[in-house]
Amino acid sequence: SLSPPPPPFSGSTALLGLIATSPTVSTHCAAGIRGECEGTSILIERGLMTEDNRWSERSPADWHAAVRVYEEYWNMSQDVLIDKSVENIHKAKQIYEAM
């Protein structure tokens, strides 16, 4: 299941905290990277995008590579995989197609 995150400053951290209590959910929180469990922070750290281009629909250039990085932190046996990156609201189609 893939769902885009809520817009910034709309309670997304509280919503993630509630949803993440489900035993069928996996988040990026275990990554221990700044950014409130946001996958974008992981992709920036790995060099797949930058702070400057993170809002671009063309970033990252290779969503297949980005999803492989996400899979290192998601428990792929779970039914619901959450990336709380607000920058990805308009990128859900690219992420879905890469999965």
LINTA-V893270 format. One record per residue. PHI is phi in whole degrees, -180 to 180 (NA if undefined). PSI is psi in whole degrees, 0 to 359 (* if undefined). Layout:
PHI & PSI
PHI & PSI
This chain:
NA & 134
-130 & 128
-137 & 132
-66 & 152
-74 & 163
-68 & 164
-64 & 161
-58 & 149
59 & 37
-123 & 16
93 & 20
-64 & 327
-68 & 317
-65 & 318
-62 & 315
-60 & 316
-58 & 320
-71 & 310
-63 & 322
-68 & 349
-73 & 346
-71 & 139
-72 & 355
-104 & 14
-115 & 142
-126 & 137
-123 & 179
-92 & 6
-59 & 327
-67 & 347
-65 & 334
67 & 25
-104 & 145
-53 & 157
115 & 19
54 & 48
72 & 24
-93 & 129
-65 & 333
-57 & 321
-62 & 323
-65 & 315
-66 & 325
-66 & 314
-60 & 325
-85 & 357
83 & 14
-86 & 345
-156 & 171
-123 & 168
-58 & 324
-72 & 327
-109 & 9
-63 & 336
-89 & 351
-71 & 137
-64 & 341
-94 & 10
-124 & 127
-75 & 160
-68 & 330
-124 & 97
-70 & 334
-62 & 317
-66 & 320
-64 & 317
-64 & 323
-61 & 321
-67 & 314
-56 & 320
-62 & 338
-67 & 337
-110 & 330
-77 & 147
-87 & 101
-68 & 352
-85 & 353
-80 & 156
-76 & 330
-124 & 126
-114 & 124
-114 & 129
-119 & 116
-87 & 14
-68 & 111
-66 & 336
-64 & 341
-95 & 7
-52 & 314
-92 & 10
-114 & 9
-57 & 322
-63 & 316
-63 & 319
-64 & 313
-58 & 314
-66 & 331
-78 & 344
-89 & *
